[in-house]
């Protein structure tokens, strides 16, 4: 059921929902029946990587079941399409630029303050009487000093099935107060190593020896051992996407500052043939299925524990993967496959089942902390730019934002309902304007088309206002009107 259809069909049940809202322990932090919160996060999973989205090249029964029980927000964007910046946002509700962070390499010098730590997700919930537990991948700015400093008990450092098993054991245990369980899985991030190892082989180097690389290689070996890769690809691998080609007016900055500094990415864009791109897509599907199975362990344990009825479940990913769009893999750029992520919310009896919200623009890094605080009966810290998704999830009619912003190392993106505006800090075609209704694959840049000058100017104005409002000193120099 689409969001616009849902709103028109729920008027008859509004009274019941309001009664449920009034009775919610989330309205009173002193009540002991506040909902438990299960927060599940994957790494590098773009929004289309679930079979419930219509992707027929993989099967994700656990995530499909979760989506069927709640609402799936289709227009959800990461604050930054790499790990550390967006994970900072998820824990604090702040844009990464608030600490001077634009990419993973800024981790050591990122200006995290004690106030940010004190008002982070784990600390807020711990101080409000929740049992706060974290398991799996962390990858936060160094000055945050780990999950224990953020108010969590460390459940396990395992990022794979060991995390699923540890979460299951926790859920089936005794709970004397409500809990916030943050389960952070690594996959399908292992797909990174296909390109890295392929490039290493061209340099007469061995594949990387870490666990992530070994798992990626093991998945690929299933195809390699068939003997005839071309035949395997033809019979088993997803086709190339419609937007596989490099756009004619692509921002020069993408090649010069994102791709060329990483030789393996320049190699794949220039040298990979169709079979390699399609095999990459196949392996990405298999790794996503692996993490879906681990998530299934957690969801099954929640059901078996008897806690499902009083637990809010939230699923998202820290960022996406280019998945061969525009002849790219990995992430970090501002194309949709990199910045748009899945987001599902489910709570029995409170969030209607089977709803697809393809209307409201959501920032997972900004909106999830206010949302969880809303459900937990915890006051959201003042001054945060995000909003609670609870009214949207529960089918309430509410005024919503007109745009959402994503930051990256050398650029900024502003997405409105129809258009997407990106600006990079240098190079030809550094401004990009895409009509996401008529050109969802982002192949035609309208920023240099005279008929769209008014649209371009409006998006410039909106982004300048956002940069000023959020104190984004990194972007201020290249979104300044004097540069146009």
N, C-alpha and C positions, 0 to 999 in steps of 0.2 A: 504494500500500500504506500503510495507516494504521500509526502507531507501535505501537499495542497489538498489531496483527497481526504487525508485523515482529519484535517481540521474541520472539514464540512460534515464529517460523519460522527464526530464525537460530542456534539452538543448535548445529546440525550444523556450522556454519561458524565457530563461536567460536574453535576452535583456530587456524584459519588467520588470523583477524583478530588474535588475540593474537600470533602469530608476526610478522605484519606490524607490529604495534605495537612489538614488541621490536626489530625491525630498523630501525624508523624513525629517521632521522637527527635527528628532532625531540627524541629523548631525549638527544642529545649535541651541544651547540652547537659542538664542535670538528670535527665531520664536515662535509664540504663538500657532501653530498647532502641537506641539509635542504631541505624543500619551498620552492619559490617561493610567494609569496602574491599573489594578484590580488584586490584589494578594490574592488568596484564599488558606488557609491552614487548613487541618484537623489535628487531633491528634491521632496517633497510627494506622494509616491505611497502611497496607503493600501493595506492588505493585500489588498484584493479587486481591485486593478487589474492583473490578469494573466489571460490567457485560461485558464491552467492551473488557476485557482481556480474555474472554472465561469462566469466572466463572458463572456457571448456577444456583448457589445457592442464588444469590441476584440479585436485579434489581436496577441499578443506572442510570436512564434516564438522569439526569442533567449532570453528568460527561461523560456519553456516548456521549451526544450531543456536549459537549465541545471537546472531543477527535476527534469526526467526523469533527470538524471545524478547526482542527490544527494538531500539531505533538505531539505524545506521546513517550517520551523517556523511553524505557524499562529498560535500564541499569543505573538507577539513585540510588545513595547511600547517606545515611545520614552521616554527619561527626562524629556523635556519636548517638547511638540508644536509647537515653533518652532525655527528654524534654529540660531542661535548656541548656546543652552544645550545642545541635544542633540549638536551637533558637538563641543562641549567634552567632553562625556561620552565620545563615541566615541574621542577622542584620549587620554583620561586614565583612563577607567574609574571616574570619580567622578560623583556627582550634581551638577547645576548649583548647588544650594544650598550646596555646599562652598565656592563662591567668591562667595556672596551673589547669585547670578544667578537671575532668574525669567523674564526675557523679553529680546528682542533689545536693547531700550533700555538694558540694564545693561552693555553691552559695555565701555564706557570705564572704569567703576569696578569691574568684576569683579576680585576679589582673587586673581588668579592668582599663585602663588608660583614661585620658581625650582625648588623641588623637584618641583612638578607638571610643569613643563616638562621637567626632567631625566628624569622617569619617564614621559613621554608615549610614545605608540606609535612614532613615528618615531625618537626618540632611543634607545629601548630596542633597536630592530632595527638601527639604524646602529651602535650600540656593540657589538652582538653579531656584526658582520661582514656584515650584509645591505646590499645596494644599496637605498637607500630613495628612492623617486621619487613625487612628487605632481603630479597634473594636474587642472585644472578649478576649480570653485567652492570657496572657502575659508570665509569668513564665520565667523571664530572671535573670541573675546574679544580686545580690542585688545592687552592685555598679553602675549598669546602671541607677538606680533610676527611673524606670518607663518609659512609652512610651512618656510622655511629654518631658522628658529630652532628648529623642532620636529624637526630632523634630516633633512628631506627635500631632495632636489634638485627644483627646480621644473621640471616637464616642459613645461607650457604653461598659460597663463591662459584659454585657450579652454574654454568649458564645453559645447560642442555637438559637431558632427561633427569639428571641428578637434581636439578631445580624443580622439575615437575614432581618428582618423588618427595622432595623436602616440603614443598607446598602442600602436597596431599597429606603428609603426616601431620603437618601443622593444622590443617583444616579439620582433620578427624580428631584432634586432641581436645582437651578441655579449655573452655574460654570463659573467664570470669568477667570480662568486659568486652565491649566491641573492639574489632580490630581493623587496622588498615594493613593489608598485605600487598606489597609491591613486588611483582614477579617480573623480572627483566631478562627475557630470553635473547640469545645471541643471533639465532637465524632469522631470516635467510642471508644474513651478512656474509657467510662463508663464500658466497658467490664472488666476492671481491677477488678471490685468489685464482680464478680461472684466467683472467687477463694478466695478472701479475706473474703467474707461473708460466703462461704461454710466452710472455715477453722474455722471462728469464731463460727459457730454452733457446731463444734466438741468440742469446748472449753466451751460450754454452755454460749456463748456470743451472744448478738443480732447483727444483721447486722449493718453496719455503718449507721449513720443517715444523712449523707450529701446528697445533691441533686443528685450527680453522682451515688451514691449507690442506691438511691431510684429509679432512672430511670432504672438502670440495673435490679433491683429486679422486677420492673413492667413489663419489657420485659420478664423476665423468668417466671413470674406468668402466662403469657399467655399460656405457656406450662404446668406448674404445675397444673393449674386449669382444665386441660383436664382429670385428674384423673389417667390415665395410662401413666406414663412418658416413659416407654419402648416402648409402642405402638406409642406414639407421635414421639419419636426419630426415630424409624424405618421408619415411613411414611414421616417425614418432615425434618430431619436434614442431613446436609452434611456427607458423609462418612469420615472416618479417612484418612488423607493424606498418600501417599505412604511412606513418611519418618517419620511416627509417632514413630517408634522405636528409642531408644537411640543408637547411633553408638557405635560399640564395642570398638573403640579406641578414644572415646571422650576425649577431654582435661580434666584432673582431676580438673583443676582450675574452670571449669564451675560449677561443683557440690559443690566444697569446698568454693568458694568465691562469686559466684553469687546466688546459689540456697539455700544452707543450712543456710546462715545468715537470710533468709526470710522464716520463718516456713511455711507460707501458700504455698510457691512455692515448698518446699520440700514435703509437704503433697500432693499436687496435682500430682506431678510426681510419688510418691510412691503409692498413694491410689486411685486416680480417675480411674473409670472403663470407658469402651468405651462409655456408654450412657452419662456420664458427659462430656467427651471430645467432643462428637458430639453435645451435647446441647450447650456447649460453642461456638462452631463454628456457630451454628444457631443464637445464641444471637448476636454474632459479626456481622453477616450479617444484622440482623435487625437494629442494632445501626448504621451501615454504611448506610443503606437505610434512616434512620432518618436524618443523616447529608446531604445526597444527596438531600433530599427534601428542606432543608434549603438553600443549594447552589443553587437549582433551583429558589428559590425566588429572589436571587441576580442576577442570569443570566437573568431571565425574566425582572427584573426591568431595567437592562442595555439595553436590547433590546427595551423596551418601551420608554426609555429616548431618544432614537435616537443617543446614544453615542457609540453604539457597533462598528460602522465602523471605529472609531478612537481610539479604546481601545485595548491595549495589555492585554490579560487575561493569568495569570499564576496560575496553581494549583499544589500543592504538599502537602506532609505531613511531620511532624517533624521526625517521625520514624515509624517502623512497629509494629507488634505483632506476636508472635510465632504461634498462631492459631493452637495449638496442635502438630506442628512439633516437633519431638524429645521429646515428652511428656512434652512440655513446653507451658506456656502462658506468658503474659507480654512481656517484651522486654529486653534490656540491653546487651544480648549476641551478638556474631558476626555471627550467622547463618543468612541466606538470608532473612527469614521471618521478622527478626528484623531490618536488616540494609537496605534492598532494598525498596524504596518508589516510589509512583507514581509521575510523572511529566508530565504535559501537558502545551503546549503553543499555544495560538491562537490569530491571528490578521488578520482580514478580508483584503484580497487583498495583504498581505505581506507574511503570513505564509501559505503555501499550506495546503489544507484540507485532512484529513484522512490518514496522514502519520504515520507509526510506525518506529521509529528509534531503532533498536535492535542491533546496532553496536557500537555506541560511549559511552564510560564510562563517566558518569556525576556525579558530587558532588553537591547536591542541596545547601548545606551550603556554598560552595566555589564559585560556578558558577553563582548563581542567582543575587548577587549584581553587578558583572561586566556586566551581561546580561541586567539588568534593566537600569544601567547607560548608556550602549550602546544605548538603545532605547530612553532614555531621553536626549541624547546629553550632558551627564555629564561625565567629566573626571574621570575615575576610579582611586582611590588612588593607588600610586605606591607600589610595593612590595607584593601585594596580590597574593596568589597561584592559584586562580581560573581564569577561562576564560569566555568570553562572548559566550553564546550559540546561539547568533543571526545568525551567518553564517550557523550553522547546521540547525536551525529552518527554515531558508529561502532557504534551498536546495543548499547552496554553497559547493563546494568541498574544504576542508580545512584540513591541517595536524592537528591531534588531539593527545591527550595524550595516553600513553600506559598503564597507570594504574591509579587507584583511591584508596585512603586510608580512612579507617574508624577507629576512636579511640573508645575505651570503657574503663570501669573502670580499668580492669586488663589485657588489651590486645590491640593488634593492628591487623588490617586486611589490606591486600593489594590484590586488585583484578585486574588481567590482563584479556585479552580477553578470554583465555581458563581456566586459573587456579585462584584459590583463596588460598592465604596463610594467616594463622593466627598464631600469637604467643602470648602466655599468660605468665604472669610474674612468674609462679611457677607450680609445679606439674608434674606428668607423662603425656606424650603425649602433652606437652605444645606447640609443633609445629604441625600445621595442614596444609596439602596441599590437596586440592580437585580439581578434574577434573570436571569443571562445565559444560562441554559439555556432558560427558558420565555419570556423577554422579551429576545431578542438585540438588538432595535431600541431598547432603553432608553426605553420609553414609560411605564412604571409605576414610580413611586417608592414603595418599600416602607419607607422610613425612618420614616414616620409611621404605619405599620400595626402595631398592638399585637402581632400574632402573630409579628412578625419582630424583636421587641425584643432577644432573646438574640443573634440573628445580628448585629444592629446593634452591640450592645455588644462582641461579639468582634472585629468589624472596627475599631471605635474603638480597642480595646486594641492590636491589631496595628499600627495606624498610629502610635499614640503611641510604641510601642516602637521602631518604625523611625525616627521623627523624633528620638528621643533617641539611638539608636545612631549615626545618621549626622550628628548635630550640626546638624540643619536648624533654624536659628534663625529663618528666615522663617516657617515653618509652626508653630513651637512655640506662638506666642501664640494661634492659633485652633484648635489641636487639644488644648489644655490641658483637662483634665477639668472645671475650674471654669467653663468656658464653656458646658457642656451644661446 
